[in-house]
Amino acid sequence: MSKAATLKATPSARHQLFEFFYKWGMLLTVVVLIALFGIASDNFLDPFNIINILRSIAIVTVIAIGVSVSLTVGGFDLSVGSTASLANALVISLFVWHGFGTTEAIVITLLLCALVGLFNVFLIVVLKIPDMLATLASLFVIQGVAMTYSFGGSITENMVLPSGDMAEGTIPEAFGLLGQVPTIVIIMLIVTLVAQLGLSLTTHGRRMYAIGGNPEAARLSGIRTTRYKVAAYMIASLLAGLGGILLASRIGSSQVNAGGGYLMDAVAAAWIGFSLAGSGKPNALGTLVGAVILGVLSNGLVMLSVPYYAMDIIKGLVLAGALAITYIQRR
């Protein structure tokens, strides 16, 4: 073989370096951010602060994994923030207004959140509305339902009901533990592990990726694409509901549109996760790392006294960088 042919067959050092950063750049970003903030702030590496970061990303991660699941079938669920708000209102109201126990309230809330997934499927599969537009419409509908249900206000213990009576129900102590460390972190890790194994090691997961890659080819190969789209949006809604339940446990009340603030971070974490290990596709572990990056950024910037209104600029630049790497690699 000639020297020219050998050079052509051997990947250049520049290409190899790009491949390395494409596969492991996210993990390196986490390490670099932790090192920089650790040097810049004496308290950043304090164990209590690390625990605080993990607690702060748990809800975002759970919701973001739901977004990732919808992305596997070529969809995109924008209604997860509103669904989390609805779950937040429902579970607290079942305690405070109706006196339900922890298990009953959580099960009923998740079942009602599953209806959101069915509503999304009706818009997308039956009415043939594009996923993003359908879930955008669903976002407003569910947000309105949540606010109407809560009478446009907060739901707390000992509140005065619209009828003028006093709410007599209480939030169980056991429920309050769900939003505390280590329980909330354990739940986050379990959801991540189950989702990752389900997507990467099962036939159903591979079929969902196949639908996301080429839905027509997947249909012609015998995959029941409609069934998997239904499953994906149901799972996304259930995880959004779980995120809203964890939020309710953490703050001990229901606040107006409490889950809305998690939408953008969840979407960012899901898309950043595409580039983990060069996968180029939605995955739960990458979503977790994406949430860690956002959590470390937010926490570190607060410690450095960066104004809160400037933080979204940096989050947006991180997301743009992750998307650039992902789509450059696909070209």
N, C-alpha and C positions, 0 to 999 in steps of 0.2 A: 504494500500500500504506500502511495506517495505521501510525502510530508504534508502537502496541502490537504489531501484527503483525511489524514490523521487529525489535523487541526480542525477540519470541518466537523469531524465526527465527535470530537471532544468538546463538551460544553465549556464555554469561556468562564473565566473566574468571575466575571461580572454577572453572568447568568446564574452561576451557582450561588453567588452572594445574594442575588435577588430571590432565588428559590428559598434560601435559608430564612431570610427576613419575612418572606411571604408565609412560610409555615410557622415560624416561631416568633414572629414580630410582636404578637399580642402578649405572649408570656414575657418577652423581654421588656415590653412597655410597662407591664406591671412591676417588674423588678426595678426598672429605672425610676419610675414614679415613686415607689416606696423609698428608694435610696435618696432621691432628691428631696422629698418631703421630710425624710428622717434627718437629713443634714440641715435643712432650713428651719425645722421646728423641733425643739427638744422633746415635746410631748407626743409627737406623731407616732413613734414606735412604742409608746406606753401600752402595755397589755390591755388596759381598759379602753384605750382608743381603738385598738385593733378589733376588740369585741364590738365596740360601737359601730365600726364600719360594717362588720358582718351582719349585725342586726339591721343596719340601715338598708343593705342591699337585698335582704331576704325577700321582702314583698315584691320588689322590682323583678328579682330573678324568677320567682314563681309566675308572675304575670307574663314576663318576657318569654318564658319557655312555652306558654300558651301561644304567643305570637309566632314563635319558631315552628310550632306544630302546624299552624295554619299555612306558614310559608312552604312547608314540605310538599303540599299538594298544589303549589302554585297560587295560593290565596294570600290574603293579607287582612287580618282582623283588626280594624281600628276601633272596635266597640269594647275592647277589654277594659279600658279605664272606666267607662260608664257602668259596665257589668260589675266591676269592683265596688263602685259607689253604691249600686243597688244591693249587693251582698252586704256591704257595711250597714246600710239602713235596715235591711231585712233581719239580720241576725240580732242586732241590738233591740229592734222592736219586738221580736219574738220573746226576748227576755223581759224587757221593761213593760210592754203593753199586754203580753199574753201569758207570762209566767212559765214559759217552756224551760226544760232542762237543756244542758249543754249539747248532748248528742242529738236530741230531737231538733233543736234550733239549727244546728250545723247541717244536718241531713236535709231538712226542708229548704234551707237557703240554697244549698247546692243543686237540689232538684229544680228549684225555680230559676236558678242561673242557667241550668241546662236548656230551659225554654228559650233563652236568648240565642243559644247556638242553633236551635231549631228554626227560630225566626230568621237568623242569618242564612241558613240553608234554604229556606223558602224563597228569600229574595234572590239568592245566587243561582240555585239549581232549578227552581220552578219558574221564576220570573226572568231568569237569564240576565240579571243585572251584574255588571262586572264587580268582582269582589271588593275592591277598594271603595267604589261608590255605594255598594250595598251596605257595607259595614259603617261607612260614614253616615248614611241615613239612620242606621241602627244606633249609632252613637248618640244622635240627638233624641231618638225615640226613648231609649233606655235611660238616658240622663233625665229626660222629662218625667218618665215613670218614677224614677227614684225620688226626684224632688217633689212630685205630686204625692207620692206615698208618705213622705216624711213631712208633708205640709210646708215644704220650703224651708224647713229649719232643722236644728239638731235634735237628736233623740238621746236623752240622758235619763239616768235614774232620778226619780222624784220630780219629773217634769210635769207641767200642767198640760193636760190633754185639751184638744179643741173643744171638747164637751164641757170643760171646766173642772173635770175631776183630776185627781192626782194619780199619776202612774205608780202602781204599787209593786211592780216586779223589780227584781234585782239581777244584776249580772253575776252569774256563778263565779266563785273564786277559781274553780278549775279552768274555766274559759279564759280568765285573765292570764293564766300561765302560758297559753299558746303563743302569745306575742312577746314573751320574755326569753332571754338567753338562759339555757342553751336550746330550749324547745324550738324556737322559731328558726334557728340555724340548722338544727337537725331536720326539720321539715323541708327546708330549702334543699339540703343535700340529698334527701331521699327523693324528692321530686326530680331533681337533676339526674340522679343515677338511674331512676326508673325510666325517665324519658330517653336518656342516652342509650340505654340498653335496648329499649323498645324500638327506637329508630334505627339503630345500627346493627342489631343482631337478630332481629325477627323478620319473618317474611312480610308481615304487615308493614313494617317500617320501610323495607326496600320497595314495596309497592307504592307507598306514599311518595317516596323520592322519585320513582318512575313516573308517577302522575305529574309531579311538579316539573320534571324534565321535559316530558312530551306527552300530554294528556291523550292525544289521538292515538299515538302508538301504544300507550298503555291500555286504552280501551280495546284496540284491535287485538292485543295480545291476550285478552280475556279478563283483564282486571276490572272489577266493578268500581269504576271511578266515582260514581255518585255515592256509593256506600262509604268510600274512604273520605270523601269531602264532608259528608255528614259527621263522620267520626272526628275528623280534624277540627271542625268548628265546635263540636260538642266539647271536646277536650279543652280547646282554647277558652271556652266560656266557663267550664268547670274550674280551670286553673285561675282564671280571673276572679271567679267567685271565692276560691280559696284565698287568693291575695286579699280580697276585701274582708274576709273573715279574720285573717291575721291582723289586718289593719285595725279592725274593730277591737280585737283583743289587746292590741298594743296601746291604743289611745283610750279605750274604755268608754267610747261613745260613738254616735254616728254624726258625722259632719257633712254639710252640704257639698256634694260633688267631691267627696274626699278622695276618690280613686282617680279623678281626672288628671291630677298632677303626676301620676305614674305612667301615663300613656307614652309620652315622648321618650322617657328613659327606658321603658320596656322595649319600644321599637328600636331605639339606638342599640341596646344591648343585644337584641336578636340579630340585627344586621352586622354589628361588629363581630359577632360570633362566627360569621361565614368564613373568616380567614384563619381560624384556629387550625393548625397542623395542615394548612393548605387544602382544607376540605372543599371550600367553594360552595358550600350548601349549609342550610340551617342545621344546627346541632345544639344539644343541651349544654354540653361542656363549654363550647365556645360562648354560648349565651351567658353562662355563669362567669366566665372570664371577662366578658364585655361588661357585665354588671359590676364586677370588682374594679375594673378600670374607672368606670363612672363614679363608683363609691369612693375610691381612693382620691380621684380628682376633686370631688366635692368636699371631702373632709380636709384634704390638704390645703385647698384654696381658702377654706374657712379659717384654718389655723394661720394662714398667711395674711388674713384680713383682706382678702380680695372681695370687693362688693358682690353681693349675691346676684345683682342684675347683670354682672359681666360673666357669670359662670357658664351660661348657655352658649356664649361665643366659643369657649374652649371645648365644651361638649360637642358642639356642632363641627368644629374643626377635627376632632378625634373621629367622629362618625364619617366625615368626608374622607379622611385619610384611609380609614378601614375599607370604605366602599371603593375608593380609587384603586387600592391594592387588589381587591377582589375582582373588579371588572377589567383592570389591565391584564391580569392573569388569564382571563377568559378570552381575550382577543387573539 
